[in-house]
Amino acid sequence: MYANLNDKELWTKVMEGDRDALSFIYTQHFPALYNYGMKIHADETVVKDCIHDLFVTLWFSRERITITDTIRYYLLASLKRNIHRSMRPLYMPQLFDPTIEHADFTYSPEQRIIGDEAEREQQQKLVRVINQLPKRQQEVVHLRYFQGLDTREAAALMSLSVNATYVLLSQALRFLKKHSDKLMTILFVVIKQFLTNP
């Protein structure tokens, strides 16, 4: 039922007090929220608490929230604010953990599109190249391609102008292409798979 609704319709149901709609949103977006939260702060407990607080606040303020056309953007932006608030003055930005190159390069169970060992090695090489980017370029690549936000949404989340975000994204993609066309092919396979299976 809920899977057939667009974001605006689903959000409206939450505003009208539909608990099942909120539960559906939680289930659909938890993996993306968790992974993005872990790139902001490495403490799993903090991240999960902030996600939980986000949905509790969302439920109890449902009559005051505004309608959104992009639920994922709203949730990511809210989570980022929650984590920043929870960690002041201890917050240290850790968007991309350099040790990720030793991990299985997946953003959620649904996104495990590369199965065999050889392909996993290629993914890990891609991560190593991405980790050579400046932090802001890493963030814009992550938001734009792995979280599925459009450039305007990524710009708002990063507190940048749209033009500045385009520049960052262009610089990041030029760097990736320069360092390996083959890895870029893998990147776009990952992107295509994610965007067709959000």
C-alpha positions in Angstrom: 0.0 0.0 0.0 2.5 2.6 1.2 5.1 1.6 -1.5 2.8 2.9 -4.2 2.6 6.4 -2.6 4.9 9.3 -3.6 6.8 11.1 -0.9 4.3 13.9 -0.6 1.4 11.5 -0.2 3.3 9.4 2.4 4.3 12.5 4.4 0.7 13.7 4.4 -0.4 10.3 6.0 2.1 10.9 8.7 0.8 14.4 9.3 -2.7 12.9 9.6 -1.6 10.5 12.3 -0.9 7.3 10.4 1.6 5.3 12.5 2.0 2.6 9.9 3.1 5.3 7.4 5.7 6.5 9.8 6.9 2.9 10.4 7.1 2.4 6.6 9.3 5.5 6.3 11.5 4.4 9.2 12.0 0.9 7.6 12.7 2.4 4.2 15.1 5.1 5.3 16.9 3.7 8.3 19.8 2.1 6.4 20.6 5.4 4.6 20.2 7.4 7.8 22.4 5.0 9.8 25.2 5.0 7.1 25.1 8.8 6.7 25.1 9.3 10.5 28.1 7.0 10.9 30.0 9.1 8.5 29.3 12.2 10.7 30.1 10.5 14.0 31.7 7.1 14.7 29.7 6.3 17.8 26.9 3.8 16.8 24.9 4.5 20.0 24.8 8.2 19.4 23.8 7.7 15.8 21.0 5.3 16.6 19.8 7.5 19.5 19.7 10.5 17.2 17.7 8.5 14.5 15.3 7.4 17.2 14.9 10.9 18.6 14.3 12.2 15.0 11.3 9.8 14.5 9.9 10.5 18.0 10.1 14.2 17.4 8.6 13.8 13.9 5.6 11.9 15.4 4.9 14.3 18.2 5.3 17.4 16.0 3.5 15.9 13.0 0.7 18.5 13.1 3.3 21.3 12.8 5.6 19.9 10.2 5.4 21.1 6.6 4.8 18.9 3.6 8.0 17.7 1.8 8.4 16.3 -1.7 11.7 14.5 -0.7 11.5 12.6 2.6 15.1 11.3 2.4 16.4 14.9 2.2 14.3 16.0 5.1 15.4 13.1 7.3 19.1 13.4 6.4 19.1 17.1 7.1 17.3 16.6 10.4 19.7 13.8 11.5 22.7 15.9 10.7 21.4 18.7 12.9 20.5 16.2 15.7 24.0 14.7 15.7 25.7 18.1 15.7 23.5 19.2 18.6 24.1 16.0 20.6 27.9 16.2 20.3 28.6 19.8 21.1 31.3 20.7 22.0 32.7 17.2 21.3 31.7 16.9 17.7 34.5 16.2 15.3 33.7 15.8 11.6 34.5 12.3 10.4 32.6 12.0 7.2 34.6 9.3 5.7 36.6 6.8 7.8 39.9 6.0 6.1 39.6 2.4 7.4 36.6 2.0 5.2 38.8 0.7 2.4 39.2 -2.5 4.4 35.4 -3.0 4.8 32.8 -4.4 2.5 31.8 -1.4 0.3 28.1 -1.3 0.8 25.8 1.4 2.0 22.9 -0.9 3.0 22.0 -4.6 2.6 19.7 -3.7 -0.3 22.7 -2.1 -2.1 25.0 -5.2 -2.1 25.3 -5.4 -5.8 28.8 -6.7 -6.2 29.1 -10.2 -5.0 32.3 -12.0 -5.8 35.8 -11.3 -4.4 37.2 -9.8 -7.6 34.4 -7.2 -7.8 34.7 -6.4 -4.1 38.4 -5.7 -4.6 37.4 -3.2 -7.3 35.0 -1.6 -5.0 37.6 -1.2 -2.3 39.9 0.4 -4.9 37.2 2.8 -5.7 36.8 3.7 -2.0 40.5 4.3 -1.7 40.3 6.7 -4.7 37.3 8.5 -3.2 39.1 8.8 0.1 41.8 10.8 -1.6 39.3 13.5 -2.3 39.0 16.5 0.0 36.3 15.9 2.7 33.7 18.3 1.1 34.1 16.6 -2.3 33.7 13.2 -0.6 30.5 14.5 1.1 29.0 15.8 -2.1 29.7 12.5 -3.9 28.1 10.6 -1.1 25.0 12.8 -0.9 24.5 13.1 -4.6 25.2 9.6 -5.8 24.8 7.2 -2.8 22.0 9.0 -1.0 20.2 9.9 -4.2 19.8 13.6 -3.4 19.7 16.1 -6.2 22.3 18.9 -6.4 20.1 21.5 -4.9 19.3 19.3 -1.9 22.9 18.4 -1.4 23.8 22.1 -1.5 21.3 22.9 1.2 22.4 20.1 3.4 26.1 21.2 3.0 25.2 24.9 3.5 26.6 25.8 0.1 25.3 27.5 -3.0 24.1 25.3 -5.8 26.9 26.7 -8.0 29.5 25.9 -5.4 28.1 22.4 -5.1 28.3 21.9 -8.9 31.9 23.0 -8.8 32.7 20.5 -6.0 31.0 17.7 -7.8 32.7 18.5 -11.0 36.1 18.6 -9.4 35.4 15.3 -7.6 34.3 13.5 -10.8 37.3 14.9 -12.8 39.6 13.5 -10.1 37.9 10.1 -10.1 38.0 9.9 -13.9 41.7 11.0 -14.0 42.7 8.3 -11.6 40.8 5.4 -13.2 38.2 5.2 -15.9 37.6 1.6 -15.0 36.8 2.7 -11.4 34.4 5.3 -12.7 32.6 2.6 -14.6 32.1 0.7 -11.3 31.0 4.0 -9.6 28.3 4.5 -12.2 27.2 0.9 -11.9 26.8 1.4 -8.2 25.0 4.7 -8.7 22.6 3.3 -11.3 21.8 0.3 -9.1 21.2 2.5 -6.1 19.0 4.9 -7.9 16.9 2.2 -9.4 16.6 0.4 -6.0 16.4 3.2 -3.5 
